[in-house]
Amino acid sequence: MAPDINKTFLEQANELIKVNEELAFQNSEKEKRSSELLLANKELLYQNEEKEKRAAELILANKELQFQNEEKEKRAAELILANMELAYQNEEKEKRAAELLIANQELLYQNEEKEKRAAELILANKEFHFQNEEKEKRAAELIIANIELAYQNDEKEKRAEEAVIINKELARQKKQLEDFCNIISHNLRAPLVNISMLVDFITESNDEGEQSLLREKLTIATGNLNEVFNELVESLQVKQDLDIISEKLSFHDYLNKVCEGLQGQISKSHAIMDIDFSSAPLVNFPAQYLKSIFHNFISNSLKYQFPDRQLIIKVKTIQKNSSIILSVEDNGLGIDLSRHKDNLFKIRKVFHEHPDAKGFGLFITKTQVEALDGQIWVESVVEKGSTFFVEFVNQI
């Protein structure tokens, strides 16, 4: 009986061993498949963070399986339980493997979608880049167009300014021409009529003595005509002399030069000179013009001294913004501006009886001052005196 029991036990043991070997074989196969899946998972998880997590879990599971297999070898009695555990674990692995396959398919689908989106983004970026290039081209074209417009506007403004300047100059020249024509008409008519009449008288006269007297008058008349003509030429030269050179001049030096030339008259009249150039000692102006202005003003003060009154001539300059104002004041006869204001600076206009009065000094002074865009004016009270002012512009 005992041998039969042993035989049965041995058979069962052999069957168990065979079953264990089959299970071991299956486990070995499953381990191979798990290794293959792990390799696949590693490759998939390399592409995605989720794959890496899953691969790590499989590695842990494999380590657990390896540990269990080592335990199986040590614990033969626990093989059935271990096999059951392995079977359960295999089922779970299969489920996990199925889930991984589904996840991989999902990842593949997502990757395809990402690739499509990436391709669309690449096309969109190319289109965007193309549009930006077009915008940059248009912006560059607009900048060039704006620069061209700005240049054209600048040119138009320059031409407009030049036209304004030219028009002002033409208007000034027209006014000068009209004035000059009026001056010629007014100042040459009388001498020419006088000469014409004297010539007629000489032609008609048969008296030698009368003819001689008329010739003397004709000589005087032609001399006067020549003098008037020279004065007109001088004034015209001042107006047309656009290239005259201005330089830095000392008011004091040029007043001294004029006073030296008039020293005889100054001494004779006992004139007192009160000079103050402290505010503006220098001026940028043509030398011959400054000398002429001082000469005309000082000589007029000496010429029209009030009788039995100490003559005082005050010469002063002040700085006013970018201009210098020169004033020459005297306590002489003065001028009745209510009567003579409009004729004050006209040629051949005199306002007091004097043998040296010609009516040219103030005219040429005004011409010289206005030739350099300055101004001249006068304040005067009869029997009190006169003050002449000259504004020299652009003196900074």
Number of C-alpha atoms within 10 A of each C-alpha: 6 7 8 9 10 12 12 12 12 12 12 12 13 12 12 15 15 12 14 17 13 12 19 16 12 13 20 13 12 17 18 12 12 22 15 12 18 22 13 16 25 20 14 21 20 14 13 14 11 16 21 17 15 18 23 16 13 21 16 12 15 16 12 12 16 13 11 18 18 11 14 17 11 11 12 12 10 13 21 15 11 18 20 12 13 19 15 12 15 18 12 12 18 14 12 15 18 12 12 21 14 12 16 19 12 12 19 13 12 12 15 12 12 13 12 12 12 13 12 12 14 12 12 12 12 12 12 13 12 12 12 13 12 12 12 12 12 12 13 12 12 12 12 12 12 12 12 12 12 12 12 12 12 12 12 12 12 12 13 12 12 12 12 12 12 13 12 12 12 12 12 12 14 12 12 15 13 12 13 15 12 12 16 14 11 13 17 18 13 13 20 14 12 17 21 13 14 20 16 12 15 19 10 10 13 10 9 10 10 13 18 12 12 20 17 13 15 20 14 14 19 16 13 14 20 14 12 20 15 12 18 20 12 13 21 16 13 19 17 12 12 10 6 15 11 14 12 12 16 18 22 15 13 19 19 15 14 19 18 11 12 15 13 11 14 19 10 9 18 14 18 14 15 12 15 15 16 12 13 19 17 18 22 18 20 16 17 13 18 21 17 17 22 21 21 18 23 23 17 17 26 22 18 21 21 18 11 7 12 14 22 20 23 17 23 20 23 17 18 14 10 10 18 24 19 20 19 21 23 28 23 26 20 22 22 16 15 8 10 13 12 9 14 20 21 18 21 19 17 17 15 12 8 10 7 8 16 13 16 19 23 22 19 25 24 19 24 25 21 17 16 17 12 18 17 20 14 16 14 19 16 13 15 13 22 22 20 16 19 22 21 23 20 14 16 10
